[in-house]
Each structure stands twice: as structure tokens, then as C-alpha cells.
Amino acid sequence: MIRRAFQVVARCGQQGALLRAPCILPGLNPASAFGSSTDSLVSRFCPEKTDLKDYALPNASWCPDMLSLYQEYLEKTKSDGWIKLPSFKSNREHIQGFQLPSGLAVASDKDDCRIFTRCIQVEGRGYEYVIFFHPSKKKSVCLFQPGPYLEGPPGFAHGGSLAAMMDETFSKTAYLAGEGLLTLSLNIRFKNLIPVGSLAVLNVDVEKIEDQKLYISCVTQSRDEQKVYAKSSGIFLQLQLEKESSQQ
């Protein structure tokens, strides 16, 4: 099923390159695809009232830099257009009432699903992070503190943990900026190691939206911006969600 989906993606990429025109996946109506506004996407993603646990809130494991920068961006949500994104245990909970298009859906036990970056439940041991998104600027900032369960070289975070954090931040940004859902490519140039328990700041920008794809870049650095940990870029495919059959 997944192989078939990416074969379709590859064909769309080839057609787009040859014809220089947007390619709409089978099953999507070109007249209505990608018609959701950023405001409606943010509203769906960030429900005002919910009983779901938000994992992107301060806890006792957060280092001083993480806490203070979190407070700075929280203040910016009041007047500067930034939005703090909640982080639930599964992406299903962010898009309740919707599902992936036909051909990409798979059967699984919903109660047993957990997003990869929320798979370690002990506070401070794995991924501690929070994402802020600016709708009009189409950019995000992720505050990321890797725990000891993400260690690679002794005392430092594994490069794969940063790659996963970049992909997670890219995906949330791509979805809210233009219904980007699938990662087509992710390129990373590592510069320096991130000490376990310290703060890394991911600055993410949507460079352009073209031919049914979102092009995104990221610079990951220390809070004082004196050390760059990595630079990356990604391409995401626009794909409109479908309403679940049980929804009216």
C-alpha cells in the first residue's frame, strides 16, 4: 500500500516537471483541493476546548533556557501573531473527523498509536519540545531539549533524534501553511553536536509553495545563536484530508 502511494507521488513529480503544472493525485478534485485557509487549519489543529493531554507544556525536566524562551514566545502569542501548538499523543487527535485519502489509510488499533516524538512517556528522558507557528509569516520555531534516552555519542544527542524533530516540525508547519502531509525529501547537514539536556532552537521557514509541493528550510542553533547544530531542507506533498465516513 505504502509503495503504491509513493509510486503515485513519483509519477506526479515527473508529470509536474515535464508539464510545469500542478498535478492532482487521483481521487482529489482539482477545483476544491487545498481550499482550506490557514485559519481553518489552525482552528482544526488547535481546539479551544479538549480533554486531551497537551505534552507541549512546561515540566520539571525543562532546563532554564527552555523555560525562559518558552515564556518569551508565549508573550508573543498575545500581540505578535504567534500561536503555540498543542502536542497530543497522536496526530489522529489533531485531525479528528478526518482521515488520509483513500489508498493511504491502514487498519490499526487507534488506542495503541503514539506519534514517534511522543513515544517516551517519562518526562525529560526523550523528546521535550514545543512548537510555535506564525500563520501570516508561514514560519515556526521549535524549542527542543533532547533527553538521555536520545543519546548518540556519550553526552550528546543522536543525529537521528534531531532528524526526527526536524521532520516533525516541518510536517506541522507544512500542514498548517498549506495542507502539506507527506515528506518527499529531507536533507540535513550536521554542524555540531547537541548536548543532552540542553536547548536547541529550530527556526523553520516555508520558502515557497509550488506544483503541489511545499519547500521548507530550517536552521537549528543554540539559543544565543553562536553555534549552529544543523541546517536542513525538506519538500512536502500537499494532500487534502477526507472526512471520515461516520461524520456528517
C-alpha positions as CSV (number, residue, x, y, z in Angstrom):
1,M,0.0,0.0,0.0
2,I,2.7,2.5,1.0
3,R,4.8,1.5,-2.0
4,R,1.9,2.2,-4.3
5,A,1.3,5.6,-2.7
6,F,4.9,6.7,-3.3
7,Q,4.8,5.3,-6.8
8,V,1.9,7.7,-7.4
9,V,3.8,10.5,-5.7
10,A,6.8,9.8,-8.0
11,R,4.6,9.9,-11.1
12,C,3.1,13.2,-10.0
13,G,6.6,14.6,-9.6
14,Q,7.6,13.5,-13.0
15,Q,4.5,14.9,-14.6
16,G,4.9,18.2,-12.8
17,A,8.5,18.5,-14.0
18,L,7.5,17.8,-17.6
19,L,4.3,19.8,-17.8
20,R,5.2,22.6,-15.4
21,A,1.7,22.4,-14.0
22,P,0.2,21.2,-10.6
23,C,-0.5,17.5,-10.6
24,I,-3.5,16.4,-8.5
25,L,-3.5,12.9,-7.1
26,P,-6.2,10.5,-8.2
27,G,-9.4,10.9,-6.1
28,L,-8.9,14.6,-5.5
29,N,-11.0,17.3,-7.1
30,P,-8.7,20.0,-8.6
31,A,-11.4,22.6,-8.1
32,S,-11.6,22.0,-4.4
33,A,-8.2,20.7,-3.4
34,F,-6.2,22.8,-0.9
35,G,-9.0,25.2,-0.4
36,S,-8.7,25.3,3.4
37,S,-7.5,28.6,4.8
38,T,-4.6,28.8,7.3
39,D,-7.1,30.0,9.9
40,S,-9.4,27.0,9.5
41,L,-6.4,24.6,9.5
42,V,-5.1,26.2,12.7
43,S,-8.6,26.1,14.3
44,R,-8.9,22.3,13.5
45,F,-5.4,21.6,14.8
46,C,-5.7,23.7,18.0
47,P,-9.1,23.1,19.5
48,E,-10.0,25.6,22.2
49,K,-11.6,23.0,24.4
50,T,-10.4,19.5,24.7
51,D,-9.8,16.8,27.4
52,L,-6.7,15.6,25.5
53,K,-3.4,15.9,27.3
54,D,-1.1,18.6,25.8
55,Y,2.5,17.3,26.0
56,A,4.0,20.7,24.9
57,L,3.7,22.3,28.4
58,P,6.5,23.0,30.8
59,N,7.5,20.3,33.3
60,A,10.2,19.9,35.9
61,S,12.7,18.5,33.4
62,W,12.9,21.6,31.3
63,C,16.2,23.5,31.5
64,P,16.3,27.2,32.4
65,D,16.9,28.2,28.7
66,M,13.9,26.1,27.6
67,L,11.6,27.7,30.2
68,S,12.7,31.3,29.6
69,L,12.4,31.1,25.8
70,Y,9.1,29.4,26.1
71,Q,7.8,32.3,28.2
72,E,9.2,34.8,25.7
73,Y,7.2,33.1,22.8
74,L,4.2,32.7,25.0
75,E,4.2,36.5,25.4
76,K,4.4,36.9,21.6
77,T,1.2,34.9,21.2
78,K,-0.7,37.8,22.9
79,S,0.3,40.5,20.4
80,D,2.7,39.3,17.7
81,G,0.7,36.7,15.8
82,W,2.4,33.6,17.1
83,I,0.4,30.5,18.1
84,K,1.5,27.8,20.5
85,L,0.7,24.5,19.0
86,P,-0.6,21.8,21.3
87,S,1.0,18.4,21.1
88,F,-1.2,15.3,21.6
89,K,0.0,11.7,21.7
90,S,-1.2,11.0,18.2
91,N,-1.7,13.0,15.0
92,R,-5.2,11.4,14.8
93,E,-6.2,13.6,17.7
94,H,-5.2,16.8,15.9
95,I,-7.4,16.0,12.9
96,Q,-10.4,14.3,14.5
97,G,-13.2,13.7,12.0
98,F,-10.7,13.5,9.1
99,Q,-8.5,10.7,7.6
100,L,-5.9,10.2,5.0
101,P,-7.2,9.9,1.4
102,S,-8.3,6.6,0.1
103,G,-5.4,4.3,-0.7
104,L,-3.3,5.6,2.2
105,A,-5.5,4.5,5.1
106,V,-4.4,1.5,7.1
107,A,-6.2,-0.6,9.7
108,S,-4.7,-0.2,13.2
109,D,-5.7,0.0,16.8
110,K,-6.2,3.7,17.4
111,D,-5.7,3.3,21.2
112,D,-2.2,1.8,20.6
113,C,-0.9,4.6,18.4
114,R,1.5,7.3,19.5
115,I,3.5,9.8,17.5
116,F,7.2,8.9,17.4
117,T,8.4,12.0,19.1
118,R,5.9,11.3,22.0
119,C,6.8,7.6,22.4
120,I,8.9,8.1,25.5
121,Q,6.4,8.9,28.3
122,V,8.9,9.6,31.1
123,E,9.3,13.4,31.4
124,G,12.8,14.6,30.4
125,R,14.0,11.3,29.1
126,G,13.2,11.6,25.5
127,Y,11.8,14.4,23.3
128,E,10.9,17.6,25.2
129,Y,9.7,20.1,22.7
130,V,7.1,22.8,21.9
131,I,6.3,24.4,18.5
132,F,5.2,28.0,17.9
133,F,3.7,28.8,14.5
134,H,3.2,32.2,12.8
135,P,0.3,31.9,10.2
136,S,1.0,35.1,8.2
137,K,4.8,34.6,8.0
138,K,4.4,30.8,7.4
139,K,7.2,30.0,9.8
140,S,7.7,28.0,13.0
141,V,10.1,27.9,15.9
142,C,10.6,24.6,17.8
143,L,12.2,24.5,21.2
144,F,13.8,21.1,21.6
145,Q,15.5,19.6,24.6
146,P,16.8,16.0,24.0
147,G,16.9,13.7,27.0
148,P,19.3,10.9,27.9
149,Y,17.3,8.2,26.0
150,L,18.2,10.0,22.8
151,E,21.9,9.8,23.3
152,G,24.3,9.0,20.5
153,P,27.9,10.0,21.3
154,P,28.3,9.9,25.1
155,G,26.7,13.1,26.5
156,F,25.3,14.2,23.1
157,A,22.0,13.7,21.2
158,H,21.9,11.1,18.4
159,G,21.7,12.8,15.0
160,G,18.6,10.7,14.2
161,S,16.8,12.3,17.1
162,L,17.4,15.8,15.6
163,A,16.3,14.5,12.2
164,A,13.1,13.2,13.6
165,M,12.5,16.5,15.4
166,M,13.1,18.4,12.2
167,D,10.7,16.2,10.3
168,E,8.1,16.6,13.0
169,T,8.4,20.4,13.0
170,F,8.4,20.5,9.2
171,S,5.3,18.4,9.0
172,K,3.3,20.6,11.4
173,T,4.4,23.7,9.6
174,A,3.7,22.2,6.1
175,Y,0.2,21.1,7.2
176,L,-0.8,24.5,8.7
177,A,0.8,26.5,6.0
178,G,-0.7,24.7,3.1
179,E,-2.0,21.2,3.8
180,G,1.3,19.5,3.4
181,L,1.1,15.9,4.6
182,L,3.7,13.6,3.2
183,T,7.5,14.1,3.4
184,L,9.0,13.8,-0.1
185,S,12.6,14.6,0.8
186,L,14.6,15.7,3.9
187,N,18.2,16.8,3.6
188,I,20.3,17.6,6.6
189,R,23.9,19.0,7.1
190,F,25.0,18.4,10.6
191,K,27.4,21.0,12.0
192,N,27.8,20.4,15.8
193,L,26.6,18.0,18.4
194,I,23.8,18.9,20.8
195,P,24.5,18.2,24.5
196,V,21.8,16.1,26.1
197,G,19.6,18.2,28.4
198,S,20.3,21.4,26.6
199,L,18.1,23.6,24.4
200,A,18.3,23.6,20.6
201,V,16.2,26.1,18.6
202,L,14.8,25.1,15.2
203,N,13.9,28.0,13.0
204,V,11.7,26.8,10.2
205,D,10.5,28.8,7.1
206,V,8.3,27.9,4.2
207,E,10.3,29.1,1.2
208,K,7.6,28.5,-1.4
209,I,4.5,26.5,-2.4
210,E,4.7,25.3,-6.0
211,D,3.5,22.4,-8.1
212,Q,1.6,20.9,-5.2
213,K,4.7,20.9,-3.0
214,L,5.9,23.0,-0.1
215,Y,9.6,23.8,0.1
216,I,10.8,24.3,3.7
217,S,14.1,25.2,5.3
218,C,15.5,25.0,8.9
219,V,18.4,26.3,10.9
220,T,19.0,24.6,14.2
221,Q,21.1,26.5,16.6
222,S,21.8,27.4,20.3
223,R,19.7,30.0,22.0
224,D,22.4,32.6,21.8
225,E,22.8,31.8,18.0
226,Q,26.5,31.4,18.4
227,K,26.5,27.7,17.5
228,V,24.7,26.1,14.5
229,Y,23.9,22.5,15.1
230,A,22.4,21.7,11.7
231,K,20.9,23.1,8.5
232,S,18.2,21.3,6.6
233,S,15.6,21.5,3.9
234,G,12.5,19.5,3.0
235,I,9.8,19.1,0.4
236,F,6.3,18.1,1.4
237,L,3.4,17.0,-0.8
238,Q,0.1,18.8,-0.5
239,L,-2.7,16.3,0.2
240,Q,-6.2,17.1,1.3
241,L,-7.7,15.1,4.1
242,E,-11.0,13.4,3.7
243,K,-13.9,13.4,6.1
244,E,-14.4,10.2,7.9
245,S,-17.4,8.2,6.7
246,S,-19.1,8.4,10.1
247,Q,-19.0,12.2,10.1
248,Q,-21.9,14.2,8.6
